[in-house]
Amino acid sequence: MDAAALSAGELDGALEDFAERFRRALEPPVLPGAIDRATLAARFDEPLPEQGQPVDSILGELEEKSAGALAGGTGGRYFGYVTGGALPAAAIVEAWTAAVDQNVGMWPLGPAAVELEVVTLRWLADLLGFPGESGYFGSGATMANTVALAVARHSFGRKHGVDVLTQGVRPLPELAVYGSEELHLSDHKALRTLGLGSGCVRAIPIDERYTMRVDLLVEAIERDRASGVEPAIVIAQAGSVNTGACDPIAAIADVCAEHGIWLHVDGAFGAFFGLWEPGRALVAGMERADSLAVDAHKWLNVPNGVGFVLFRDASSHRETFAGSAGYLTPGAGQNLHELGIEASRSWRGACVWAALKQLGREGVVDMVSRCCDLAQELAQLVESSPRLELTAPAPTNIVCFRYRPEGWADGEQLDDLNRTIQAEVADAGEVFHTGATLSNGFCQRAALVSWRTTAADVRALVDAIEAAGARLSGAAVPFRA
């Protein structure tokens, strides 16, 4: 008998078990607190099974082995990194698409999947106010940045008489890519992957708001031109992961238009700031970019592993990745493998479609606005506390702050105290946040991006940090200025 075959009864039993466990998984999670890595690793450390086991026992075993060691990122008190919680509709559709297992690389392998993704990308462009003629769903903003910068590289090569698709990057003139000192690691990874290297990046200084200084960008461009280096790409950030700051995109777009430079906006989460009325000015000019990269698994609150990129020019996008093979029989619709790096991939766009169907435009606007408003409430709580202080402006959904005991000066001791506060609060398992190292030292960092987060959750974070700070600093000898 086929080891993979199931009787109707076995399948029904497994699905009943799945339904019960899946329902529990959609509830707000319990934060894990401290995790002993050795104990956790031992749960999974076993030889490859020689024989299979009943299907209805496998999910239960996984749940048991994972107990107490799931990060809890779907909860309202998870403020780490920039992590959205999975909306129920998105999670349910993600599970269904795994079962129907469509390959979106080619239209004949997933006709409905391809058509849905085309429409969903159009919805996203409309939602963000971006005049995109083309787009692609990737595994996240890192893949989206890579696809975008590949198209920018192709366009730069064509402008200089080089067919990068066949000749590679060696014949290209020496080039420069510009981004602020806050440029995300994924952009550097993309440039390395594309053979351009992160050494071509000119790190443009930031101002007191953590945004790129456009005057210094212009100076860098002119300096490169004078020395024979060709300015190729400017990467503007809509939402710095450290502080939530946005580069002045409209002014940068003016510079790019004047100098004929490709403008790419890394808008992993900040692309959505325009849906929040006080944030519209922060992303003004984003619609003028040549390409825009966004994470769906941040503010759209879909399962991890989904991002997208939008392009103004569909022809350059398609030229960059076009290609086929004798066995790839085309169908009636688009073959999406010709719009990105991957040949075969899962039906990523379906969970985004589901999230947009569950929320609608109004729901997305409300979620983004509520999170940004709650971040402003958090900043106000920090400023009203006698022991907390902001360490950077908080214009959007990220708040950076620290605990400072009376009389403690900046320096290593204050940084170490705040590192310990962050670790102890995370280990306690009531709320979770991460830290950040800024120019003025280590600080607590909270990113609000979950559909579940409430004002009570924000208050709980402040209470936990204040309590830990008071306890830990009471046992320390302060270094006084």
N, C-alpha and C positions, 0 to 999 in steps of 0.2 A: 504494500500500500504506500502511496505517496506520503512522505513524512509531512508535507505541507498541507495535505488535504484535511478538511474539517467536515464533520457531520453537521447537519442543520442544528442539532441540539447543542453541540459544542460551540458553534458560532453564536447561537442565541445566548448561551451562558456567558460567553466572553463579552458580548455587546451589552448585556444587562450589567455586568460588572463594570464595564467602561462607563456606561451612563451614570452610574452612582459615583464613581471616582471623578469623572469629568465635572459633574455638578458641584462636588466639593471643591474642586480646583478653581472654579469660577467665583468662589467666595473670597472675601478679603483674606490674605494670607497672614500667617503668624511669622514675624521676623525671627530669624534663627538665633540671633545672639552669637556668642563665641562658639566656634566650630573647631573640634580637634581633628586636624587633618589626618593624622595616623589612623584614628578610629574610623573615619569616613573612608579612607582608601582601603582599609581592610575589609569593609563591607563588600566592595566590588572586586577585590583581588582574588580571583579563582581561575582555575584552568578552563580552557575552552571546553564547553560541554561536549561529550561524545554522543549523547542521545538528546533528542528534543524533549520538551516538557509541554504539558497541556497549555493551550493558548490562553485559557481563562485564568491561568495562574501567573502569567508573565507581568502584566501591568501591576498587579498587587505586589509582586516581588520588587519591582522598580520603585513603587511608592514607599514600601517599607525601607528599602536601602537608602532612599533619598530623604527620609524623615529627619527633620531638624537641620537640613543642609541645603534647603532651597532658599535662594537669596531674598525672596519676598518682594521682588520688584513690581509686582502687580498691585501692591497695597498703597494706601494713601499716605502712609508715614515713611515711605521710601523716598528720600531726598538725595540719594547718591547719583553722581555722574549726571546724565540727562536721560532718565529712564521712565518711559511711559508704561502704564498698566494696560494689559490686554483687554480691550472691550469685549463683552460677551459675543456679540455678532461676529467680530473678527476671529475670535478663538474657535467658535463653532464652525465657521466656514473653512478655516485653516484645517481643521480635523477632517472635514468632508473632502476637501481637495486632495488631502493625502490619500484618501481611499480611492478616489477616481483616477489619481496619478496621471495627470495630463502633462505632457512635455510641451512647453510654450516656445521651444526653439523654432518649430516649424508649424505652419498652419494645418497640414494634414495630421499632425500628431496631437493637436489640441485646438480644433476650430473655434469652439466656444471660448476657450481660454484666451486665445489671441484676440478675438473680437472684444471680449470684456476688457482686456488690458489697454487696448487702443482707446476705448471710451473712457476708462478710468483715468488715463493720463490726460485726456482732454479736460475732464472734470478738475483735476488737480491744477492744471494750467489756469483754468477759469477761476478757481478758488483763490489762487495766489496772485492773480492779475498779471500773469506772465504770458506774453504772446508767443508761446511755443508752437512750432510747426512739427516737432518730433520729440520723442522721449523714449525712455527705457527704464524698466524695473530691474534694479540690481539688488545685491545682498545687503546694502546699506549705503551710507554716505561715502564710505571709503571706495566702494566699487563705483558709485556715481561720480565721484571726483576723478577716478581713473579713466572712466569712459569719457567724461567731459574734456579732460586734459589731453586725451588721445586725439579727440577731434580738433582741439586747439593746435596740437602739434602738427596734424595733417594740414590744417589750414595755413599755418605758418610756413610749412614746407612748400606748399603749392604757391604761396606768395613769393617764395625765393627760388622757384624753378626746381624744387626737389620733390620727387615722388617718394615720400617716406614709406609708403606701403611696400615698395619694391627695393628701394635703395637704403632704407633704414635711416638712422639719424646721423651717420658719419658725414655725409656731404652737407649737412645743415651749417649755416654760418654760426659762429659763437653767439649764443642767445642768453637772455636774462629773463627771469620770472620774478615778479614782485609780489610780496605779501607782507603783512605787518609782523612785528615781533611775536604776536599772538597766533600766527598761522598754525593751523592744526596739523598734527602729525600725519593724518591721512593724506594731506596734500603733498607732504614730503615723500611719503611712501609711493604715491602715484607717480611722482616725477622720477623716482628711482626705478620703479617698475617699467616706465616708458623709455628708459635709457637716457633721460635728460640729466638725471642726477640732482640731488638736493643742493649741490654746490652752485647751481645756477641761480638759486634764490637770493634775492636781495632783501634782507630783513629791514623793513622800513620802521623807524621808531614810532612809538605810540605816544599819545598825549595823556593828560591826567585822567581822561575818561576811558583809557585803554583802547582808543581807536586810532587808526592809521593817520599819520600826519601827511596830508596831501601835498603840502609844499615840499616835504622831503622826498616824496614819491617823484615829483616832477624833477627835482634835482638829480635823483638817481637815474632817471631815464635819460636826461640830458648828458649826464656824466658818461653813461654807457655808450650812447650814440657817438659822443666825441672821441671815445677810445676804440671805436670800431665794433662794439658789441651791440647786437640787434635786440631791442626790447620786444619780447614775444607775447607775454601773458601777464595780466595783473589778476591776482586772486583777492577778492574782497570778501570779508567775513560778515555774514548776517548772523550774529550770535557767537561771540567768543565763548568757548567752553569754560574758560576760567571765570568770567564775570558776566556773560550775557551781553557784552557791549557789541555795537555794530559799527563797522567802518562807514565813513561818509560816502555811501555808494553813488549818489548823484554826482558829487564832485569828482569821484574817481572815474565815473562814466564819461564825464566831460574830457578828462585827461586822455582816456583811452580813445575816444573819438578823434581828438586832435592829433594824436600820434599814430593812429591806425593799429592799436593793440587790442588783442582779444581780451575781453572782460569775462572772467568766470566768477560767479558768486557761490561761495561755500555757505549754503543756508541750511545746514543740517537740521537745526531746529528754529533758527531765527527767521527763516523765510516766512514763518507764520505770524511774525510780530505785526505785520500790516493788518491783521484781522482784529487786533486790539487797538481801539481808537488812539490812545496815547502813544502807541508804538508805530503808527503809520509813517511818521516822519523819519523814523530810524531806518526804514528799508526803502525810502523813496529813491527811485532810480534803479531799483532791482530789475524792473521790467526792461531796462535797456541792456542788460547783460547778454552776452552771446550764449552763455550756458549757466544753468542753475542746478546745483546738487542739493538734495534734501533727504533726510531720514524719515521714513514713514513710521518706524518703530519708536520714535520719540513722541512727537505731539499728536500724531494720529492714533496713538495707543493701539497699535496692532502687534502681533507677535514678532519677536526679534528676527532679523534677517531680511528686512525689506527696506529698500531705499529707491529713489528714482532720480533721474536727471532729465531736464528739459532743454531743448535747443531752439534758438530762433531760426536756424537754417537747416532744414531737413536734408538738403542735398549733401552738405558737408558731413553730416552725421552718417548718412548711409554710405557715402564713399569710403569712410574710414574703416568700416567693418564688413563691407560687401564681399561676397565670395560664396562658392558652392562646390559641390562635388558630384560625381556621376550618380551616386546612389541616392542623393537628396532630391527626391521627386517633388517639385513645387506644387503648391495647391492654389486655391482661388484667392487666398488672402496673403497677408504679410508673413514673411519668415523672420521671426524676431531675432534669430541668431545673427542676422546681418545688421543688427543695431547695437551689438555689444560683444563682449569677450567670450561669453559662455555659448556653447553649442546647445547642450541640453540643460534645462533648468526647470524648477518647479513653478507652479502657478502662483507666483508671489502676489500678483495684483488682485487676486480674489479677496484676500482679507482686507485690503485697502478699500475695495469696492464695498465690502460689507460694512466697514466702519463708516464710510460716507453715507451709506444707505441708513444705518442706524441713527446717525447724528444729523445728517443734512447740513447744509451750509450754516444754518442758524446754530446748530449744536456744536459745530467746530468752532465758530466764532465765540460762543459762550464758554467753551472749555478753555480756549486760549486766553480769553479775557479774564476768566475767573482765576486761572493760575497766576497770571501776571498781577492781578489785583491782590491776590494773597501774598505774593512776593513783596509787594509794597507794604502790606500789613506787617510782614516779618521784619522788613527794614525799619518800620516805625517802632516795633517792639524792641529791636536792638537799640535804636537811638534813645528810647525812653528808659532803658536799663542802666543802672549805675555802674555795672561791671562789663557790659558788652559794648562794642564799638564796631562800626562799619570799617572795613579795610579797603573797600573800593566802592565806587558808585554802583547802585543797583537799579538800572534803568528798565529792566525787563523781568525775567523769571528766575534769575540767579542772584543770590545774596551771599556775599562774602563778609565775614565778621569774626571777631575773636573775643575771648574772655581776657580781661585785663584786671588783675587785682590792684587795689590802690597802691600807688607808688612804684609799680613795676614799669621798667623802661623797655623799649624795643630791644630785642636781642635773642640770644640762644635760649636763655631760661624761659622767656615768654613763649617762644616757639615750641619748646619741649613741653611746656604746660599744655598748650593748645593741642599738640599732637596726642598727648595722653588723654585729654578730654574727649577728643574725637574717637579714639580707640575704645575708651571705656563706655561711652554712650552707645557705640555700635555693638559692643559685646553685651550690653544690658538687654538688648532685644526689644525695647519699647519703640524706638524710632531709629532710623538709619540715615546717616549723612556721611559725606566724605570731606576731605580737606583740600586746600590748594595752597601752593607757595607762590606768593606775589612778591613784588619788589619790596614791600614792607614787612615781609616775613610770612610764617605759616598761619593759616586762618581756617576757621570752619566755613564750609561751603554747602549751601543747600540749593538744589535745583527743583523747581516746582513744575511738573509737567504731567502729572497723573490725573485722570478723570475722577479719581476717588478722593483726592486731597481736600480737606476742609480747614476752616479756621481753627478748629479744635486740634487738628494735627499739627498745625504751625505753632500753636501755643505750647503743645507738648514738647516740640523740639526745643523751644527756647527754655522751658522749664528744666528739661533734662540737661542742657548745656550749663545753665546757671547752677544747678545743683551739683553737677560734677566739678565745675570750676571752683565753687566754694569749698567743697570737700578736699580737692587735690591741692589747692593753693594754700589752704590752712596748714598743711603739713610741710610746706616749702618755705625756705628762707628767701625773701625777695631780694633781688638786686636792684637797688634804688639808684635813680639818676643822680 
